[in-house]
Amino acid sequence: MRSKYALRSVVKMLSLCSLAIVLPVTSQALAAGRQPDIPTWLAAYVGQGEGQIAQPILQRARALYMRKVSEGKVRNPCYFAMDATRPNNPADGKSAGRFYIVCEATQTFRVVSSGHGSGRDLKGVVDFGNGRMCARNFGNAMDSNLTMGGSYMTEETKTSFKGYYRISQAKDAAFLRTFVQFDGEGETANARARAIGGHAAAKVAGICMKRDPQSPYANREGYVPLGKLVEYAGGRSDGCTSWSASDANQIISLVKDNPTTLYIYPESSDIKAVAKAVAAGRSPAQSGLYWNESCLKEIGTPKFWPKETLEPVIVQYKKDHPAPPARPIPICDPQ
């Protein structure tokens, strides 16, 4: 799905957002802990349609951002939000927008795609896996590969070499992927331990080892990994927030050395409340709750898996099903 813009191109958004602009929020309101009304230009994007953000998500995202600004932890004039109840891969095959970049100082609102946690199917024990389009299962357990809703802040970034991929018959390119670490609070407090953050939805797959002793990434024997670059912007993640490569570059540039907030919906209380309403035969809207209607029809009832109950199951499953010995990576066929 094409990214949405308001009033300015993304280039201008990035350049302006990097400046120290005074936010349209009074220090008195911040000090008092009050959240100003949603400005008129931004209210135009509130809703449940394409390119819009649901009101409770925007309200929570703004409240988190303004709290961190008032605490002196954030100076970035932009903040993020994500609606993990929306579909990730609509019928037309294009990735749906559900990650929001809001820069109130420049009156800029942008929507991009983002993957959700895949979850896992522990065969014969418990299945908390998610489909490609809609997420049914959420949680904060280690090694669960689940998305956890709640409050986060962006922190340090780290760029890692993931392998080479072929760009022509005679030329390879190194794939370097940048990861921005998230820190959470409350139920998201273990985000760092879970290695939860944001990165491009891309990887090098089908790897073989190619002889290239001159490469700065060569191992002791002079080999480097070579494979095919795979982008999965419409796919799932291991619980991280993943974006298309171009979107990731722009998003990460916004927060490099300049942290901001990210609010992901739904939290555990939202999931439990919606599940209760569905069990009683009511729609979330009838109960004053929010969940994307199309995804609710697909998943039936959402479920939250707390780490206190799920982590022991995962640990025991690992003990009962030890990973097989790692196979050596094959040597690439000579070209």
Secondary structure, DSSP 4 states (H G I P E B T S, - for coil): -PPP-SSS-HHHHHHHHTS-PPPSS-HHHHHTTPPPPPPHHHHTTBSSSTT-B-HHHHHHHHHHHHHHHHTTS---SEEEEEETTS-SS-TTSSPPEEEEEEEGGGTEEEEEE--EE---EETTTEE----SS---EEE--TT------EEEEEEEEEEEEEEEEEEETTEEEEEEEEEEEEEE-GGGTTTTTTT-EEEESEEEEEEEEEE-TTSTT--TTSEEEEEEEEE-TTSEESSSEEE-HHHHHHHHHHHTTS--EEEEE--HHHHHHHHHHHHTT--TGGGT----HHHHHHHSS-EEE-HHHHHHHHHHHHHHSPPPPPPPPPBPPP-
